[in-house]
Amino acid sequence: MRNQMFRRSAVTFFLIAAFAIVEIYMLYRHTAIVEGVDQKTDAYKTEAIAACNRRTIVPGDILDCNGALLVENKKIGEPGDYADDYAYSQVLGYLQNGGYRFQKLAEDMLYETRGIEDTKGNSIQVNIDHGLQERAAEILSNEIGGIDQVGSLVVLDAETGQVLTMLSYPSFNANELTSSITAMDAANPNLEMRYPMAYKNGKAPGSVFKVVTLMAALENGMGENEYLDSSYMAGDYTVKNAYGNIGDWIDLKTALVRSSNCVMAQAAQELGAKRLTEMAGKCMIGKDVELDFGTITSNWEVDDSDQEVLCQTGFGQGKLLTSTMNMAMITQAIAADGVMKKPYLIKRVLSKDGKVVKEGSVEVLSEVCAPETAHTVKDAMHDAAQEYKSQADEKTQALTDRYQICCKTGTSENGDEEGTNNAWMISFAPLDAPRYVVVANQIKCQKHGAELLDSIAEVYQYLFEEM
């Protein structure tokens, strides 16, 4: 009898203890006492704090690399004053109406205060140079035919990966935010206003991607191979060059200078999907890459079972989509002897009293290729620039030589009824000791990539003579 009562008591105690443990766990899990235990609760807590901050704190300002005001926030809940109506809207975004782009991503930093009595949040100093951004905005707008067209331009420091300029068109007037948001929502979907090309909106890169195919081939011992530069069949697909058939045997470096689709398609087939995918991965293509101003995305679908897609990918078409920033990262790796640095926008975070709260830093993102491989690609891009400049005016020819501009063009076909192209140019300068990377494009246009050299050269003129 006594044993039976003991067993009943033990069972009762066990049930009570188990119930208490479950209750304590549920209380612990859903009260956000410890961050990370419950994502939904953490999100509610974060949003509650953000809502409180928006009602009680003036967000900090955005400054350029020299301390010039780019966005000045003066009053709680009101839009900031931008140094330029259009040049910063797509890169810096805004905090109001739920937030957009960089300022939305950096919201916690902009509302963070050091003292409980502070009513102004931390300011963020970015690596963008205001003078360069203004000049680049003028150049890009003239190139593409206005800010209501689709195009972008990115300038990186070739050694560190610092984002010196980032532009995306079409843009909107950040100093007329309410009407601009209405206009964005009503805009032609083809303009893709809410997906800035500089880093969010992948497009077919065309022949600028051939630098990746060349790197993959060189890294896999194919540097001495020669290929017939002539049209050929890959399954049911005919690979053709834009310039027709020359019919000679050339190596891969010459193929890059000449921009041979036929040779790069053959190289992609010889490499196979696995080895080409390995190089694409080192170049961050097909990956979501989180940067301090947003996440860049791209599309990579290559398989040996589909030789048509494999061939087309070799010269930058197929199912390949990538962004301006991604191509700038690849170009920076080539310029820096094969080492890709992580692009970063934030120079430092400053408290209201000017103290440094956080600093941006250089970070290696990927070991893309051997220095010898990078040198070969650099030389090929220098030789290609000499070909492109012959089509340019005297000023561009002089600037190309003065700054040792090295570049590669791309003209990808969209396959639409209008027969539009995506015109690209990737570049760095100078050849001997690269300092800057400049990448530009115009989307859904009737021009070819080589036509962008005039604008690229003007950007370098500002970089070398005004910075």
C-alpha positions in Angstrom: 0.0 0.0 0.0 2.8 2.4 1.0 4.7 1.6 -2.2 1.6 2.3 -4.3 1.1 5.7 -2.6 4.7 6.5 -3.2 4.5 5.7 -6.9 1.3 7.8 -7.2 3.1 10.7 -5.4 6.1 10.3 -7.7 4.0 10.4 -10.8 2.1 13.4 -9.6 5.3 15.2 -8.8 6.7 14.3 -12.2 3.7 15.7 -14.0 3.7 18.9 -12.0 7.4 19.4 -12.6 7.1 18.7 -16.3 4.2 21.1 -16.6 6.2 23.8 -14.7 9.2 23.3 -17.0 7.0 23.6 -20.1 5.4 26.8 -18.8 8.8 28.3 -17.9 10.2 27.4 -21.3 7.2 28.9 -23.1 7.5 32.0 -21.1 11.3 32.2 -21.8 10.8 31.5 -25.5 8.1 34.0 -26.2 9.1 37.0 -24.1 12.3 37.9 -26.0 14.4 37.8 -22.8 17.1 36.1 -24.7 17.6 37.2 -28.3 17.5 34.5 -31.0 15.4 32.0 -29.1 12.2 32.9 -31.1 12.6 34.7 -34.4 9.0 35.9 -34.5 9.2 37.4 -31.0 12.6 39.0 -31.8 11.1 40.5 -34.9 8.1 41.9 -32.9 10.6 43.3 -30.3 12.8 44.9 -33.0 9.8 46.5 -34.7 8.5 47.8 -31.4 11.9 49.4 -30.6 12.1 50.8 -34.1 8.6 52.3 -33.9 9.5 53.9 -30.5 12.7 55.3 -32.0 10.8 56.8 -35.0 8.5 58.7 -32.5 11.3 59.9 -30.2 14.6 60.2 -32.1 15.8 62.2 -35.1 17.9 59.7 -37.1 21.5 60.5 -37.8 22.8 62.1 -41.0 24.6 60.5 -43.9 28.0 62.1 -44.8 30.4 61.5 -47.7 33.9 60.4 -47.3 35.1 64.0 -46.7 32.4 64.8 -44.2 30.0 66.6 -46.6 26.3 66.2 -45.8 24.5 63.8 -48.2 21.3 63.4 -46.2 20.6 65.7 -43.3 17.8 64.6 -40.9 16.4 67.5 -38.9 13.0 66.5 -37.5 11.4 63.4 -36.1 9.3 61.5 -38.7 10.1 63.9 -41.6 12.2 63.1 -44.7 15.8 64.3 -44.7 17.3 66.9 -47.0 19.4 65.3 -49.8 22.4 67.0 -51.3 21.1 66.0 -54.7 17.5 65.4 -55.8 18.3 62.2 -57.8 21.9 61.1 -57.4 21.5 59.3 -54.0 17.9 58.1 -54.0 18.5 54.6 -55.3 21.7 54.0 -53.3 20.9 55.7 -50.0 17.2 55.2 -50.0 15.0 56.7 -47.2 13.6 55.9 -43.8 10.0 57.0 -44.2 7.1 54.9 -45.4 8.6 51.7 -44.2 12.1 52.5 -45.4 14.0 51.7 -48.6 17.5 50.4 -49.5 20.5 51.5 -47.5 18.9 53.7 -44.9 16.3 51.0 -44.2 19.1 48.4 -43.8 21.1 50.8 -41.5 18.1 51.9 -39.5 19.3 50.6 -36.2 22.6 52.5 -36.5 20.9 55.7 -37.5 18.5 55.6 -34.6 21.1 54.4 -32.0 22.0 56.9 -29.3 24.9 56.9 -26.8 23.0 58.5 -23.9 19.4 58.0 -22.7 18.7 61.7 -23.0 20.0 62.0 -26.6 17.4 62.7 -29.3 19.7 62.5 -32.3 21.0 59.1 -33.6 24.4 58.1 -34.9 25.5 59.4 -38.3 27.0 57.3 -41.0 30.0 58.4 -43.1 30.1 56.5 -46.4 33.0 55.9 -48.8 31.2 57.8 -51.6 32.8 61.0 -52.7 30.1 63.6 -53.3 32.0 65.4 -56.1 32.5 62.1 -57.9 28.9 61.0 -57.4 27.7 64.3 -58.9 30.0 64.1 -61.9 29.3 60.4 -62.5 25.5 61.1 -62.3 25.9 63.8 -65.0 28.0 61.5 -67.2 25.7 58.5 -66.9 22.5 60.6 -67.5 24.0 62.0 -70.7 25.1 58.5 -71.8 21.8 56.7 -71.4 19.6 59.7 -72.4 18.2 60.8 -69.1 17.4 59.6 -65.6 14.2 57.9 -66.8 16.3 55.3 -68.7 17.8 52.1 -67.3 21.5 52.1 -66.5 24.0 52.0 -63.7 27.6 52.9 -62.8 29.8 51.6 -60.0 33.3 52.8 -59.0 35.3 50.7 -56.5 38.8 51.2 -55.0 40.8 48.5 -56.8 42.8 47.7 -53.7 40.3 47.8 -50.9 36.9 47.3 -52.4 35.5 50.6 -51.0 32.4 51.8 -52.9 33.4 55.2 -54.2 30.3 55.7 -56.3 27.1 53.8 -57.0 24.4 55.0 -59.3 21.2 53.4 -60.6 18.8 54.9 -63.1 15.8 55.4 -63.4 16.0 57.4 -60.2 13.4 59.4 -58.2 13.4 62.8 -56.5 14.4 62.0 -52.9 13.6 65.7 -51.9 10.0 65.2 -53.0 9.5 61.9 -51.4 5.7 61.6 -51.1 5.1 62.3 -54.7 8.1 60.3 -55.8 6.9 57.1 -54.0 3.5 57.5 -55.7 5.3 57.9 -59.1 7.5 54.9 -58.4 4.4 52.7 -57.8 2.7 54.0 -60.9 5.8 53.7 -63.2 6.1 51.5 -66.2 7.0 48.0 -64.9 9.7 47.7 -67.6 11.6 50.5 -65.8 11.8 48.3 -62.6 12.1 51.4 -60.4 12.3 49.5 -57.2 15.1 47.2 -58.3 18.2 49.4 -58.8 20.4 47.8 -61.5 23.6 48.6 -59.6 23.2 45.6 -57.3 19.6 44.3 -57.1 18.5 43.6 -60.7 20.5 40.9 -62.6 20.7 41.1 -66.3 22.6 39.1 -69.0 26.1 40.4 -69.0 27.1 39.4 -72.5 30.8 39.4 -73.4 32.1 41.0 -70.2 31.6 37.5 -68.7 34.3 36.2 -71.0 36.9 37.2 -68.4 35.4 34.6 -66.1 35.5 31.9 -68.8 39.1 32.9 -69.6 40.1 32.7 -65.9 38.5 29.3 -65.6 40.4 28.0 -68.7 43.8 29.4 -67.5 43.3 28.0 -64.0 42.7 24.6 -65.6 45.8 24.5 -67.8 44.2 25.5 -71.1 46.3 28.6 -71.6 48.3 27.2 -74.6 45.3 25.7 -76.4 44.2 27.0 -79.7 40.7 27.0 -81.2 39.2 27.6 -84.6 37.4 31.0 -84.7 34.5 30.0 -86.8 30.8 29.2 -86.4 29.9 25.7 -85.4 27.0 23.6 -84.2 26.5 22.7 -80.5 23.7 20.2 -80.7 20.9 22.0 -82.5 22.4 25.5 -81.7 24.7 27.4 -84.0 27.4 29.4 -82.2 28.2 32.6 -84.1 30.4 35.6 -83.7 29.0 39.1 -84.0 31.8 39.9 -86.5 31.3 36.7 -88.6 33.9 34.0 -89.4 37.6 34.8 -89.5 38.5 31.1 -89.6 41.9 31.2 -88.0 43.3 29.3 -85.0 43.7 31.5 -81.9 44.5 31.2 -78.2 42.1 32.2 -75.4 43.8 35.6 -74.7 43.4 36.6 -78.3 39.8 35.4 -78.2 39.1 37.8 -75.3 40.6 40.7 -77.2 38.7 39.8 -80.3 35.6 38.9 -78.2 35.0 35.6 -79.9 31.8 33.8 -79.0 32.9 30.7 -80.9 36.1 30.3 -79.0 34.7 31.0 -75.6 31.8 28.5 -76.3 34.4 25.9 -77.2 36.4 26.7 -74.0 33.2 26.3 -71.9 32.5 22.9 -73.5 36.0 21.8 -72.8 35.9 23.0 -69.2 32.5 21.4 -68.6 29.8 22.6 -66.3 31.6 21.6 -63.1 34.8 23.5 -63.6 33.1 26.6 -65.1 30.7 26.5 -62.1 33.7 26.4 -59.7 35.1 29.6 -61.2 31.7 31.3 -61.2 31.4 30.4 -57.5 34.8 32.0 -56.7 33.4 35.1 -58.6 30.3 35.0 -56.3 28.0 34.3 -59.3 25.1 32.1 -58.3 25.4 33.2 -54.6 23.6 35.7 -52.4 26.3 38.0 -51.1 25.4 40.1 -48.1 27.1 43.5 -48.2 26.6 46.5 -45.8 24.3 48.2 -48.3 22.3 45.2 -49.4 22.4 41.7 -50.7 23.5 41.1 -54.3 22.0 38.2 -56.2 22.6 36.5 -59.5 21.4 33.5 -61.5 23.6 30.5 -62.5 22.1 27.4 -64.2 24.7 25.3 -66.1 24.6 21.6 -66.7 26.6 19.3 -69.0 23.3 17.8 -70.2 22.4 21.1 -72.0 25.3 22.0 -74.3 23.4 24.9 -75.8 23.1 26.7 -72.4 26.7 25.7 -71.5 28.0 27.3 -74.8 25.9 30.4 -74.4 27.0 30.8 -70.8 30.6 30.8 -71.9 30.1 34.1 -73.7 27.7 35.6 -71.2 24.2 34.6 -72.3 22.2 31.5 -71.6 20.4 31.6 -68.2 23.1 33.8 -66.7 22.1 37.0 -64.9 24.3 39.2 -62.8 24.5 42.8 -61.5 26.7 45.7 -62.1 28.2 45.4 -58.6 29.0 41.7 -59.1 30.9 42.5 -62.4 32.7 45.3 -60.5 33.8 42.8 -57.9 35.1 40.4 -60.5 37.0 43.2 -62.2 38.4 44.3 -58.9 39.7 40.8 -58.3 41.4 40.8 -61.7 43.0 44.2 -61.0 44.2 43.0 -57.5 46.1 39.9 -58.7 43.1 37.5 -58.2 42.0 38.6 -54.7 38.4 39.8 -54.4 37.8 42.3 -51.6 34.3 42.6 -50.1 32.7 45.9 -51.3 31.8 48.1 -48.5 29.9 51.4 -48.3 30.3 52.4 -44.7 33.4 54.3 -43.8 32.5 54.8 -40.1 29.6 55.3 -37.8 29.8 58.5 -35.7 28.0 59.4 -32.5 26.3 62.8 -32.0 29.5 64.1 -30.3 31.7 62.9 -33.2 33.2 59.8 -31.6 33.8 56.8 -33.8 31.3 54.0 -32.9 32.2 51.6 -35.7 34.6 51.6 -38.7 34.4 49.8 -42.0 37.3 47.5 -42.9 38.9 45.7 -45.8 37.9 42.0 -46.0 39.0 39.3 -48.5 35.9 37.8 -50.0 37.4 35.2 -52.4 40.7 34.0 -53.8 39.5 34.0 -57.4 42.6 33.0 -59.3 46.4 32.9 -59.3 48.3 36.2 -59.9 49.6 34.8 -63.2 46.1 34.2 -64.4 45.0 37.7 -63.3 48.0 39.2 -65.1 47.1 37.5 -68.4 43.5 38.8 -68.2 44.8 42.3 -67.3 47.0 42.3 -70.4 44.2 41.1 -72.6 41.9 43.9 -71.3 44.6 46.4 -72.0 44.9 45.1 -75.6 41.1 45.2 -75.9 41.0 48.8 -74.8 43.4 49.7 -77.6 40.9 48.1 -80.1 37.9 50.0 -78.6 39.6 53.4 -78.5 40.1 53.3 -82.3 36.3 53.8 -82.5 36.3 56.7 -80.1 37.0 60.4 -80.5 40.4 62.0 -80.0 39.7 63.0 -76.4 38.8 59.5 -75.4 41.8 58.0 -77.2 44.1 60.4 -75.3 42.4 59.6 -71.9 42.6 55.9 -72.6 46.4 56.1 -73.1 47.0 58.7 -70.4 45.4 56.6 -67.6 46.3 53.1 -69.1 42.6 52.2 -69.1 42.0 48.4 -69.4 38.5 47.2 -70.3 36.2 44.6 -71.8 32.8 45.3 -73.4 29.7 43.3 -73.6 26.5 43.5 -75.7 23.9 40.9 -74.6 20.7 40.4 -76.6 17.4 40.6 -74.8 15.5 38.7 -77.5 12.5 41.1 -77.4 10.5 42.4 -80.3 12.4 45.7 -80.3 15.7 43.9 -80.7 17.2 45.7 -77.7 20.6 45.0 -76.1 22.2 45.4 -72.7 25.4 47.4 -73.3 28.2 46.8 -70.7 31.8 47.9 -70.0 34.0 46.7 -67.2 37.3 48.4 -66.6 40.2 49.3 -64.3 43.1 51.7 -64.5 46.0 52.1 -64.6 47.4 48.8 -66.0 50.7 48.9 -64.0 49.2 49.6 -60.5 45.4 49.6 -60.6 43.7 52.1 -58.4 40.1 52.2 -59.6 37.5 50.0 -61.1 34.7 51.5 -63.2 31.8 49.4 -64.5 28.8 50.9 -66.4 25.9 49.6 -68.4 22.8 50.7 -70.2 19.8 48.2 -70.3 17.4 47.7 -73.1 19.0 50.0 -75.6 20.2 50.0 -79.2 23.9 50.5 -78.6 26.9 48.3 -78.2 29.2 48.1 -75.2 32.2 49.8 -76.9 30.1 53.0 -77.1 30.4 53.4 -73.3 34.2 54.0 -73.5 33.7 57.8 -73.9 31.8 57.9 -70.6 34.1 55.6 -68.8 37.1 57.7 -69.8 35.4 60.8 -68.4 34.9 59.1 -65.1 38.6 58.3 -65.0 39.5 61.8 -65.8 37.7 63.0 -62.7 39.2 60.2 -60.6 42.8 61.0 -61.6 42.6 64.7 -61.9 40.0 65.8 -59.3 40.1 63.3 -56.5 
